Amino acid sequence: MNRSTISLAGAVAALVVLTGAASLTGGSDSSAAPAASAARLPVQRTTLLCPPPSSSEFANTTYTSFTPGSSGAGGGTASLVPAAAKAKPIAPLTAPGKPVTATTDKADAPALIGTADGSLAPGWTVQQSTVIDSGAARGLLGTSCLVPDSEFWFAGASTAAGRQDYLQLVNPDESPAVVDVQLYGKDGQLKASTGDGITVPGDSAEPVLLSTLVADKEQDLTLHVVARSGRVGAAVQATDSNKGADWLPAAGDPATSLVMPGIPGDATDVRLVVFDPSGDDADLTLKLATSTGSITPAGNETLHVKSGMTTAVDLGDVTKGEIGSLLISSSTSHSPVPVVAALRVTRGKGSSQDLAFLPATAPVDTRATVADNRAKGSTLALTATGKDTSVKITSSAGTSGGDAVTKTVTVKAGSTLSLAPQSAGGGAFAVTIEPQPGGGTVYASRTLALPLDGIPMFTIQTMPDDRGMVSVPKAGSRLQILNH
């Protein structure tokens, strides 16, 4: 083959790369491309990972799969399969706009690896909800299934007596992934005996009991999970012998301004856990965004966090009966310092308690969706910063039928609006929110409450942008590349 032929082949390959299909499978965000040279297009492939739900024989798990859009649109597939096994797809979708569910009560239920393509890829979400009605792990454990990535931060883990925290790692690829786990407590990084070089075999899940990594018994820990090769989905399953169990999701990336939206109004105890990954100490200001505006929590106006250390503070019943959102900002008296943060939220008292975790979350840019809503158990929380914002809320058809219901609400700047979304159909349904142009920045979460035998079981899922649209660089012919 002569040089001209080789050059022409290279040019064609370059154009194919530039105009290829966008994919939401973790890693770098293609939206970083310059806006002037890129077009916004729907993703054409999405990968999601659901961690093993529970090893309890008292667990019952529901998977709810949903892609927003018109139910009349077609052309694509979306389904989950057990990791490391060739099996019948679970909860397959055939069209957007209507959720599909599947259930299991098996104590050895595996991790699931899911793929959606075509019209079912943009905004595809799967909710994993587990009810455990007996035993030390009793409670409602909920998580939105994970997008694989190479780095995760978890604030609020623990190795204290009475806590049993498992880091669940899921590898969606055929090749093994190698993961490093660093743990940070009140005095800095803890020496881990086996936290480096954890191998997660291809197409499988690997559980890591945190108390086996370190000898220290720390009440409040921050985990930094980094895949040195490959990519994984990561989540922490936290069990408290006195307060129940739930999933601790990864927090948003370190930032100088953080929002934790949707602290339940009847929370009896709220504990804030903050980690400073930078080389400078952080001075933070705390505010609570209520329905009428932002206020300063009495006695917790500021917080000093030392570099490389985890700091925790009890906020008590900070919401005082009204749903609210915690706003954290780095002091402007010097260069702002980015931090990682999450809340451990407790409802109930005595032996009738349950816990959930609310990490700082990314804002909703274009759209966000949460599945598995129940007619009497779901509460949506919307917080706006900067300016008043109009938000379009769409409740989908239910798993038993019905039609989508849409309404638009206004969220005042610095406040939190809470509402109970309703579906016109029966069964579980999905909720999609879309901030309208010209407003401020919106943060959102959904609380799902399923009380059982006097225990206020609940879980909270944050709603970051679904990244269903990505920037794809525009390609043009440039014959100069053929000249050598």
N, C-alpha and C positions, 0 to 999 in steps of 0.2 A: 504494500500500500504506500503510495507516495505522500509527500508532505501536504499537498493540497487536500487530498482525501481525508487525512487525519485531522486537519484544521476544520474542515467542514463538519466532520463528525463531532468534534469538540464544541463547535458553535451550536449545533442542534441540541447536544446534551445540555449546554448551558441554558438554552431557552426552555427546555423541558423542566429543568430545576426551578427556574424562575416562575414558571406558570403552573407548577405541579399543585396537587391537591393539598389544601391545608389540613392539619391534623391536630387534635387536642389530646395529646398523650403524655403531657408533662415535659419537663426540661425547660429550655429557654422560651420566652414569650415572643412570638413573631410579631406581636403588635408594636414592638419597639422600632420597627422600620419607619423611616421618615414618612409622614403623612402625605407629603407632596408626591412621593414616588410609589405609593402603595394604594391598593383598592381594598375596601372592606368586603370580605366574602364569608359565607358560612363555612364552618369547618365541615370536612367530609368524612372524618373518622374520629371517634372518641373512645378512649379506654377508661374503664372504671374498675376498681378493685374493692370487694367487700371482705373484711376480715372475718375469721371464724367467729360466729356469734357468741357461743358459750359452751362450756363443757358440762354445764349443769343438766341433770336429768329432769329438772323442773322448768326448763326453758322452752318457750314457744316463740319462733321467729317468723316475722312477715317481711317479705321483700316487695317493695312497690316501685315499679319501673315506669318512667314517664318522659316523654319529649314534648315540649310546648309546640304549638302551631295548630294548623287546621287539620281536623281529623280526616278531611278529604284528600290531603296530600299523601303521596306514596313514594315508593322508590327507595327502599333501604331496609336494613335489618338491625335489630338491637336485641341482644340476649346475653345471659350469664351462663357460664359453665363452671363446674367445680375445678379448682386448681389441681393440676397433675392427674387429671382423669378425663377420659373421653366419655362423655355422658350426654344425656338428652338436655338441650338448652332449658334454662329456668327462666320463667316469666318473659317469654319472647314478645316483643312489640311488633305490630304489623303496620301501625300508622300513628302519627303524632296526635295529640289532643285528648287521648283517653288512657288512664293508667291501667296497668296490669299487675296482678299480685300473685305471689306464690308463698307457701308456708312450709315450715319444717319444725318438728319437735325432737329431732335427733341430737343427742348430746355430743356426737362426733361430727356435726355438720361442718363441712370444710369451708375454707375461703373460696370466694368466687371471683372469676376473672370475666369481665364483660367487654364487649365491643359493639359499637353502633356505627353504621355508615349511612351514606346518602342523606335523605331528608330526616332520618331519625337521629343523626349525630349532633346537630347544633342544640345545645342545651339539655342533652340527655342527662337525667339524674335518676339515681336509685337510692331509696331510703331503706335501711335495715333497722327494724324495730323488734326488740326482744323483750318479752315479759317473763320474768322469773318470779314465781309466786311463793317460793319457799327457800329456806337455806340462807347462808351468809351472804350470797350474792343477789338476794331478792331485790327486785326493783324493775324499772323500765330503762333499758339500755337502747339508745338510738344513735345512729350515725348516718350521715350521707356517705355513700360509698366513694372511695378515694380516687383522685387523679394521681397516677404515678409521677414521682419527681425524684430529685437527687438530694434534697435538703429539707429538713423539718425541724421546727422548734415546738417544744411542749412545756408550758409553764403550769405547775400544779400537780405534778406527779409526786409520789411519796414512797419511802421505804420504812415508814414508821410502823410501830407495833399496831396491829389491827388493820393495816392496809396491805393489799396484795395487788400490785400493779404489773400487768403484762404488756410489754411492747410487742405489738403484732406487726410483722413485716411480711408483705406480700410481693412476690416477684412475678410480673406478667410475661416475662420474656423467657426464651429457651435457655439462654446463657445464665450462669450463676451471677448473682450480685454480691458485692462485698461491702459491708456497712460498718461504719464506726459510730459508736455511741459515747458521747461525753455527758456526764452528769455534774450539775452545779448546785451547791447548797449555799447556806448562809455564810460560809467562810471561803467560798470559791469552788474550784473544780475538785471533785472527789476522785480519788484514785480507784479506777475500775480494774478489776483483775481480768475480765474477759470481754471488755467493751469494744476492743479494737479488732477489726478483721472478722466480723461475724458474717459467715457465708449463708446466703439464702439461695437454695437451689432453684433452677429454672422452673417456671410454672408451679410454684408452690409457696407455702407460708411458713414462717419461722417465728415461734413465740419466744420471747426473752423475758424471764421474770427478773424485774429490776433488783430485787433483794439479793439475787445471786451474783450481781455484778460488783457490788460494794458491801463492805462490812458496816458502813455507817447507817444508823437509823435516823433518817432525816424526815421531818414532817413535810417540808416544802422543797421540791426539787424542780430544776429546769433541765430538760433533755435536749441535746442537740444531736440530731441523727443525720449523718452524711453518707451517701453512697459513693464510695471511692471508685467503684466500677458498677455499671448497670444503673438501674432505677428501681424504685420500690414504692409501694403504698405503705404508709405508717400511721398507726393509731395506738393509743394506750387504753387498755381496759382496766379501769380502777374499781376495786372492791373494798369497801369499808365495812368492817364487821358490825358497826353500829348504825351506819347511815345508808346502806344499800350499795348500789353499783351503777356505773354508767361509763360511756366512752369519753375519754379526754381527747378531743380533736387537736390537730396541730393549730398553733396560733398563726396569725399573719406575720409577714416578715418584720424584722425590727424596724421601728419607725419612731419619729419624734411626736407624732400625734396618733392616738389610738382610741377606738370606740368599741365598747362591749355592749351591744344593744339587747334590750329585753330582759332585764332582771325582774322576775315575778314580783308582784306587789306583796304577796304573802310570804316572801322569803324570810325565814327565821334567822338565818345566819349567812353572811356573804364574806368570803375570804379572798382577798386580792393577792396574787402572786406575780412578782415582777422580776425580770432578769435584765441586767445591763451587759451586753456583749462587747461594748466598746472599751477603749482604753481610758476613758474619763468617767468620773462619777456623774450621775444624773440627778437633777433636782426637778421633781415633777409636781404639777398641780392637778388636783382632782375635782371634777364637777359631776353632778348627777343631772341628766337631762330628763325632766318630768313632763307631764302633759301640758304644763303651763310655762315651761322654760327651764333654764339651767340654774341650779343652786349648788352651793358648796356644802358637802357633807360635814356636819358639825364634828370637830375634833380630828378630821382627816383632810384638811385643806391641802396639805403638801406631803410629799414623800421623798426621802433621800435614798438613792440606791447606789451602792458602791460598785465600782467597775469589776466585772467578772463574778459578781455575787448575786444570789437570789434573796430577795427581800419579800416578806409577807406581812400583811396587816389585816386584822379582823375589822370589817365594816359593820358587823352586827346586822340588825334588821334595817338596813340603810334605806330601803324603799318606802317604809312606813305605810304599807297598805296600797301603794300605787305603783304600777309598773314604771320602771325607769331604765336609763342607760348610763353606764359609766364612761366619762370622757377623760382621757389622760393626755396632757401635753407637757413637753419638756420646757423648762424655764428658758425665757428669752434673755436672762441677765448675762448669759454667755452662750457659746455655740450650743444649739440644741443637741441632745444625745439620744440616739435611737434605742428603744428598749422593746422587750417582749413581755406580754402580760396575758393573764387569764383569771377568771373568777371561778371559785368553787361555791356553788349555791346549794343551800339546804332548805327544804320545806318540811314542816311538821316538827313534832317534839317527842322526846323520850324514845320509846320503842317504835313509834310511828313516824319515822323520818325517811326521806329519800334525798339523794344528791344528784346534781348535774353540774356540768362544766360549761362555762361561757368564755371562750377565748376572744381576744381582739381579732377583728375580722376585716377583710378588705371591703371597700365600698361596692355598691352596685353601680356599674358604669352604664350598661345598656339593659341588662335583664338578669334576673335570678329566679330560680324555681326550687321549691321544696315539695317532696311527695309525702304520701301517707298522712293526710290530714283527716281528722274525724269531725263530724258535725258538731259535737259538744265538747271536744277535747283540745281544739287547736286555738292558739292565740298568736297573732302576728304582731310584731313590734317593728316600727319604722322610726328611725332617728335621722334628722336632717341637720347638717352643719353648713354654715356660710350664708345660705339664703333659704327662704321658703321654697318648697318643692312640691309640685304635683306628681302623684304616683298613680299609675294605672295598675289595678289589681285584677287578675283574672283567676277565678276558681274554675277548674276544669270540670268536665263531666266526671261522674263517679264510676267506680268499678262496676256498679250495677246499672249504669245508664245515665240518662239526663243530658242536659246541655250546659255549655260553659256560661258563667256569669261574670260580667265585667263591670267594674265601677272605678271612678277616679276620686282620690282623696288628696287633701293638701296637708303637708307636714310643715309646721312652723319651724323656722331656724332655731336650733338649740333646744328642741323639744323632742319628746317621744310620743308617737301616736300608736295606740294599741287597738286592735279590733279582732273579732272572731270571724274568720272567713267562712262563707257558707257556699255549699254546692247545691245546685238544683236537682242533682241526681242522688242515688243512694250509694252507700259504700264509701271507701276511701277515695280521696280526690287530691289533686295537686294544686298548688298556688304559685302563680307567676307574678312578679312585680316588675314594672318598667318605669323608671323615673322619666319624666317628660323634659324636653329640652328647656334650657333657660333657668333652671333651678339650681339649688345647691347640691351638696354631696349627700347621698342616702346610704345608710347602713341598716341591715335588717336581720331579724331572726324569727324563728317559729318555736313556740313552746307547745309540746304535746303532753297532755296530762291524762293519765288513765288510772284513776284511784282504784285501789283494791284492798278490801278488808280493813278499811280505815287508814291505809298508808297512802299518802299523796304522791303516788308514783308519777314521775315526770322526766322529760328530757328536753334539751334545747339544741336546736340546730341553727347555726349561723347561715346567712344567705349571701355569700360573695357573688360577684359577677360570674355568670356561667361560661364566659369566654366562647360563646357560640359563634361569634364573629371575630375573624382575625384579619390582620393586614397582610396582604400578599403583594410583593413588589411587582410593579408593572414591567413587562418585558417588551422590548422593541428590537427591530432588526438593526444590526450594526455590522455591516459587511467588512469594516476595517479589521475585525478580528481574524479574517481569512488571510490577511497579508502578513507574511513573515519575512 
